[in-house]
Amino acid sequence: MAFSSGIINTPFEFRGTEFYSTPYIVTKFLLNRISFNKKISILEPCCGSLAIVKILKEYKYKNITYFDLHPQNKKIKQQNFLLYKKRHDVIITNPPFSKTYGLLIHSLNIANTVIFFLPLDYLHGKKRYNMFYKRNFLDKVLIFTRRINLSENPNIYILNGLMTLAWFIFDKKSVNKKPTIEFIDAEGGY
């Protein structure tokens, strides 16, 4: 089933202050809670400085495609995700928060499982409720018990940041069940 939005084919603007690298440990928390067959195809379309990709490789995932509209170095392919059509099993990313809605719609068009690192406040909103939650695409939310301070350096992991963040797991195969909420004790390790 394809979804559409008026912004789906509009290239999003430079992230500017929206570039925040995902702390390595945050992705480790996710991968210690969920696992996939190591042979699945994974897409990281907003890879920034490769923080999520590095941990996926550390966890022995092999079939990883990654790019960014505004690559942080020359080793990363420049690609507008909204124009990308190839299907993947899973999409995992920390998107620019202000562009999440269009990116999520596109992600659900090309993958069955979509995992976004987002502010917890993304649960709120009538437009998102009608598009994602009412249709039961949201499978699980992994909420951090402490606020994480995001920076440009993925090695930095500081608690007491400004936002409450969570991993949102959308799965088109789970449409007949209600989403679950789990908590990640960010102080207690993984």
Short mmCIF file of the C-alpha atoms (twelve columns), coordinates in Angstrom:
data_MODEL
# 
_entry.id   MODEL 
# 
loop_
_atom_site.group_PDB 
_atom_site.id 
_atom_site.type_symbol 
_atom_site.label_atom_id 
_atom_site.label_alt_id 
_atom_site.label_comp_id 
_atom_site.label_asym_id 
_atom_site.label_seq_id 
_atom_site.Cartn_x 
_atom_site.Cartn_y 
_atom_site.Cartn_z 
_atom_site.pdbx_PDB_model_num 
ATOM 1   C CA . MET A 1   0.000  0.000   0.000  1 
ATOM 2   C CA . ALA A 2   1.525  3.331   -1.032 1 
ATOM 3   C CA . PHE A 3   1.148  6.481   1.015  1 
ATOM 4   C CA . SER A 4   1.336  10.002  -0.241 1 
ATOM 5   C CA . SER A 5   1.941  13.453  1.101  1 
ATOM 6   C CA . GLY A 6   2.200  16.804  -0.595 1 
ATOM 7   C CA . ILE A 7   5.832  17.005  0.512  1 
ATOM 8   C CA . ILE A 8   6.962  13.541  -0.524 1 
ATOM 9   C CA . ASN A 9   8.881  14.634  -3.639 1 
ATOM 10  C CA . THR A 10  10.138 17.907  -2.226 1 
ATOM 11  C CA . PRO A 11  13.837 17.840  -1.362 1 
ATOM 12  C CA . PHE A 12  14.354 18.795  2.241  1 
ATOM 13  C CA . GLU A 13  16.647 21.665  3.180  1 
ATOM 14  C CA . PHE A 14  20.103 21.516  4.730  1 
ATOM 15  C CA . ARG A 15  19.906 20.263  8.297  1 
ATOM 16  C CA . GLY A 16  22.057 23.039  9.716  1 
ATOM 17  C CA . THR A 17  21.498 22.804  13.444 1 
ATOM 18  C CA . GLU A 18  19.552 19.567  12.921 1 
ATOM 19  C CA . PHE A 19  22.714 17.499  12.465 1 
ATOM 20  C CA . TYR A 20  23.147 15.541  15.654 1 
ATOM 21  C CA . SER A 21  25.133 12.358  15.550 1 
ATOM 22  C CA . THR A 22  23.511 9.351   17.212 1 
ATOM 23  C CA . PRO A 23  25.635 8.343   20.207 1 
ATOM 24  C CA . TYR A 24  27.041 4.868   19.566 1 
ATOM 25  C CA . ILE A 25  25.592 3.497   22.774 1 
ATOM 26  C CA . VAL A 26  22.068 4.609   21.770 1 
ATOM 27  C CA . THR A 27  22.191 2.310   18.722 1 
ATOM 28  C CA . LYS A 28  23.639 -0.463  20.881 1 
ATOM 29  C CA . PHE A 29  20.670 -0.105  23.235 1 
ATOM 30  C CA . LEU A 30  18.371 -0.624  20.234 1 
ATOM 31  C CA . LEU A 31  20.236 -3.611  18.797 1 
ATOM 32  C CA . ASN A 32  20.340 -5.312  22.179 1 
ATOM 33  C CA . ARG A 33  16.525 -5.099  22.323 1 
ATOM 34  C CA . ILE A 34  15.712 -6.198  18.774 1 
ATOM 35  C CA . SER A 35  17.510 -8.386  16.304 1 
ATOM 36  C CA . PHE A 36  17.182 -9.282  12.670 1 
ATOM 37  C CA . ASN A 37  18.643 -11.929 10.423 1 
ATOM 38  C CA . LYS A 38  22.166 -10.709 9.641  1 
ATOM 39  C CA . LYS A 39  21.482 -11.062 5.886  1 
ATOM 40  C CA . ILE A 40  18.567 -8.621  5.649  1 
ATOM 41  C CA . SER A 41  18.958 -5.411  3.684  1 
ATOM 42  C CA . ILE A 42  19.211 -2.334  5.894  1 
ATOM 43  C CA . LEU A 43  19.020 1.262   4.709  1 
ATOM 44  C CA . GLU A 44  20.368 4.272   6.648  1 
ATOM 45  C CA . PRO A 45  19.206 7.246   4.521  1 
ATOM 46  C CA . CYS A 46  20.292 10.080  6.833  1 
ATOM 47  C CA . CYS A 47  23.637 8.611   7.838  1 
ATOM 48  C CA . GLY A 48  25.378 11.859  8.801  1 
ATOM 49  C CA . SER A 49  28.785 10.795  10.136 1 
ATOM 50  C CA . LEU A 50  28.029 7.034   9.907  1 
ATOM 51  C CA . ALA A 51  27.361 6.602   13.643 1 
ATOM 52  C CA . ILE A 52  24.477 4.121   13.200 1 
ATOM 53  C CA . VAL A 53  26.242 2.358   10.300 1 
ATOM 54  C CA . LYS A 54  29.356 1.798   12.412 1 
ATOM 55  C CA . ILE A 55  27.348 0.016   15.116 1 
ATOM 56  C CA . LEU A 56  25.345 -2.026  12.584 1 
ATOM 57  C CA . LYS A 57  28.657 -3.281  11.187 1 
ATOM 58  C CA . GLU A 58  29.956 -3.962  14.689 1 
ATOM 59  C CA . TYR A 59  26.863 -6.142  15.230 1 
ATOM 60  C CA . LYS A 60  27.774 -8.057  12.043 1 
ATOM 61  C CA . TYR A 61  25.050 -6.757  9.719  1 
ATOM 62  C CA . LYS A 62  26.485 -7.037  6.211  1 
ATOM 63  C CA . ASN A 63  23.921 -5.752  3.712  1 
ATOM 64  C CA . ILE A 64  23.841 -2.051  4.631  1 
ATOM 65  C CA . THR A 65  23.132 0.786   2.211  1 
ATOM 66  C CA . TYR A 66  23.737 4.302   3.456  1 
ATOM 67  C CA . PHE A 67  23.789 7.846   2.131  1 
ATOM 68  C CA . ASP A 68  22.876 11.379  3.105  1 
ATOM 69  C CA . LEU A 69  21.541 14.464  1.378  1 
ATOM 70  C CA . HIS A 70  24.361 16.453  3.015  1 
ATOM 71  C CA . PRO A 71  27.217 13.975  3.596  1 
ATOM 72  C CA . GLN A 72  29.588 14.744  6.451  1 
ATOM 73  C CA . ASN A 73  32.578 13.387  4.507  1 
ATOM 74  C CA . LYS A 74  33.543 12.408  0.958  1 
ATOM 75  C CA . LYS A 75  33.202 8.660   1.627  1 
ATOM 76  C CA . ILE A 76  29.432 9.019   1.965  1 
ATOM 77  C CA . LYS A 77  27.269 9.039   -1.148 1 
ATOM 78  C CA . GLN A 78  25.082 12.102  -1.615 1 
ATOM 79  C CA . GLN A 79  21.492 11.042  -2.291 1 
ATOM 80  C CA . ASN A 80  18.062 12.575  -1.799 1 
ATOM 81  C CA . PHE A 81  16.179 9.877   0.084  1 
ATOM 82  C CA . LEU A 82  12.797 11.102  -1.124 1 
ATOM 83  C CA . LEU A 83  13.840 10.248  -4.690 1 
ATOM 84  C CA . TYR A 84  15.216 6.819   -3.738 1 
ATOM 85  C CA . LYS A 85  12.991 3.885   -4.816 1 
ATOM 86  C CA . LYS A 86  14.852 0.651   -3.984 1 
ATOM 87  C CA . ARG A 87  13.108 -1.558  -1.410 1 
ATOM 88  C CA . HIS A 88  14.838 -2.675  1.788  1 
ATOM 89  C CA . ASP A 89  13.838 -4.963  4.633  1 
ATOM 90  C CA . VAL A 90  14.569 -2.412  7.351  1 
ATOM 91  C CA . ILE A 91  15.270 1.310   7.554  1 
ATOM 92  C CA . ILE A 92  17.081 2.597   10.642 1 
ATOM 93  C CA . THR A 93  17.883 6.293   10.985 1 
ATOM 94  C CA . ASN A 94  18.072 9.409   13.112 1 
ATOM 95  C CA . PRO A 95  16.326 11.788  10.681 1 
ATOM 96  C CA . PRO A 96  16.276 15.575  10.749 1 
ATOM 97  C CA . PHE A 97  13.376 15.981  13.155 1 
ATOM 98  C CA . SER A 98  11.627 18.756  11.231 1 
ATOM 99  C CA . LYS A 99  11.453 16.524  8.117  1 
ATOM 100 C CA . THR A 100 10.365 13.313  9.840  1 
ATOM 101 C CA . TYR A 101 6.788  13.177  8.552  1 
ATOM 102 C CA . GLY A 102 7.690  13.051  4.841  1 
ATOM 103 C CA . LEU A 103 10.678 10.793  5.470  1 
ATOM 104 C CA . LEU A 104 8.521  8.368   7.440  1 
ATOM 105 C CA . ILE A 105 5.861  8.217   4.733  1 
ATOM 106 C CA . HIS A 106 8.521  7.468   2.125  1 
ATOM 107 C CA . SER A 107 10.192 4.904   4.391  1 
ATOM 108 C CA . LEU A 108 6.947  2.983   4.828  1 
ATOM 109 C CA . ASN A 109 6.615  2.878   1.034  1 
ATOM 110 C CA . ILE A 110 9.944  1.099   0.559  1 
ATOM 111 C CA . ALA A 111 10.346 -1.014  3.731  1 
ATOM 112 C CA . ASN A 112 8.158  -3.127  6.015  1 
ATOM 113 C CA . THR A 113 10.082 -2.224  9.166  1 
ATOM 114 C CA . VAL A 114 11.109 1.356   9.866  1 
ATOM 115 C CA . ILE A 115 13.023 2.466   12.961 1 
ATOM 116 C CA . PHE A 116 13.445 6.182   13.661 1 
ATOM 117 C CA . PHE A 117 15.256 7.835   16.581 1 
ATOM 118 C CA . LEU A 118 12.939 10.714  17.512 1 
ATOM 119 C CA . PRO A 119 11.786 12.976  20.306 1 
ATOM 120 C CA . LEU A 120 9.100  11.240  22.345 1 
ATOM 121 C CA . ASP A 121 6.794  14.138  21.497 1 
ATOM 122 C CA . TYR A 122 6.452  12.623  18.024 1 
ATOM 123 C CA . LEU A 123 3.630  10.535  19.490 1 
ATOM 124 C CA . HIS A 124 1.568  13.710  19.659 1 
ATOM 125 C CA . GLY A 125 -0.435 15.181  16.765 1 
ATOM 126 C CA . LYS A 126 -3.668 14.531  14.873 1 
ATOM 127 C CA . LYS A 127 -1.957 14.377  11.456 1 
ATOM 128 C CA . ARG A 128 0.513  11.725  12.658 1 
ATOM 129 C CA . TYR A 129 -2.251 9.875   14.482 1 
ATOM 130 C CA . ASN A 130 -4.320 9.565   11.306 1 
ATOM 131 C CA . MET A 131 -1.376 8.618   9.080  1 
ATOM 132 C CA . PHE A 132 0.614  6.227   11.291 1 
ATOM 133 C CA . TYR A 133 -0.976 5.358   14.616 1 
ATOM 134 C CA . LYS A 134 -4.620 4.901   13.631 1 
ATOM 135 C CA . ARG A 135 -3.437 2.427   10.967 1 
ATOM 136 C CA . ASN A 136 -1.479 0.520   13.639 1 
ATOM 137 C CA . PHE A 137 1.891  0.857   11.916 1 
ATOM 138 C CA . LEU A 138 3.561  1.728   15.203 1 
ATOM 139 C CA . ASP A 139 4.767  -1.538  16.728 1 
ATOM 140 C CA . LYS A 140 6.933  -0.425  19.622 1 
ATOM 141 C CA . VAL A 141 8.436  2.626   21.305 1 
ATOM 142 C CA . LEU A 142 11.677 2.239   23.251 1 
ATOM 143 C CA . ILE A 143 11.858 5.227   25.589 1 
ATOM 144 C CA . PHE A 144 15.062 6.269   27.317 1 
ATOM 145 C CA . THR A 145 14.585 6.788   31.055 1 
ATOM 146 C CA . ARG A 146 16.951 9.766   31.001 1 
ATOM 147 C CA . ARG A 147 17.278 12.578  28.503 1 
ATOM 148 C CA . ILE A 148 20.219 12.156  26.169 1 
ATOM 149 C CA . ASN A 149 22.310 15.125  25.115 1 
ATOM 150 C CA . LEU A 150 22.954 14.924  21.369 1 
ATOM 151 C CA . SER A 151 26.067 16.430  19.801 1 
ATOM 152 C CA . GLU A 152 28.058 16.153  16.579 1 
ATOM 153 C CA . ASN A 153 30.355 13.564  18.180 1 
ATOM 154 C CA . PRO A 154 28.894 10.018  18.465 1 
ATOM 155 C CA . ASN A 155 31.430 9.123   21.181 1 
ATOM 156 C CA . ILE A 156 29.787 11.575  23.535 1 
ATOM 157 C CA . TYR A 157 27.020 10.138  25.669 1 
ATOM 158 C CA . ILE A 158 25.772 12.583  28.254 1 
ATOM 159 C CA . LEU A 159 22.552 12.254  30.198 1 
ATOM 160 C CA . ASN A 160 20.287 15.187  31.099 1 
ATOM 161 C CA . GLY A 161 19.854 16.559  27.586 1 
ATOM 162 C CA . LEU A 162 17.006 18.802  26.502 1 
ATOM 163 C CA . MET A 163 14.722 16.222  24.861 1 
ATOM 164 C CA . THR A 164 13.198 12.909  25.806 1 
ATOM 165 C CA . LEU A 165 14.168 10.606  22.948 1 
ATOM 166 C CA . ALA A 166 12.978 7.187   21.851 1 
ATOM 167 C CA . TRP A 167 13.359 4.583   19.148 1 
ATOM 168 C CA . PHE A 168 10.056 4.373   17.225 1 
ATOM 169 C CA . ILE A 169 9.618  0.996   15.522 1 
ATOM 170 C CA . PHE A 170 7.030  0.944   12.747 1 
ATOM 171 C CA . ASP A 171 6.136  -2.421  11.238 1 
ATOM 172 C CA . LYS A 172 3.559  -2.823  8.488  1 
ATOM 173 C CA . LYS A 173 3.215  -6.502  9.409  1 
ATOM 174 C CA . SER A 174 1.969  -5.672  12.914 1 
ATOM 175 C CA . VAL A 175 -1.217 -3.875  11.880 1 
ATOM 176 C CA . ASN A 176 -3.477 -6.127  13.945 1 
ATOM 177 C CA . LYS A 177 -1.909 -5.402  17.308 1 
ATOM 178 C CA . LYS A 178 -1.519 -2.417  19.575 1 
ATOM 179 C CA . PRO A 179 1.918  -0.851  20.049 1 
ATOM 180 C CA . THR A 180 3.990  -1.615  23.120 1 
ATOM 181 C CA . ILE A 181 6.126  0.711   25.172 1 
ATOM 182 C CA . GLU A 182 9.402  -0.373  26.714 1 
ATOM 183 C CA . PHE A 183 11.906 1.622   28.691 1 
ATOM 184 C CA . ILE A 184 15.666 1.711   28.272 1 
ATOM 185 C CA . ASP A 185 17.526 2.443   31.486 1 
ATOM 186 C CA . ALA A 186 20.149 4.733   30.028 1 
ATOM 187 C CA . GLU A 187 22.126 4.735   33.268 1 
ATOM 188 C CA . GLY A 188 22.132 0.999   33.808 1 
ATOM 189 C CA . GLY A 189 23.931 0.055   30.593 1 
ATOM 190 C CA . TYR A 190 22.504 -2.365  28.105 1 
# 
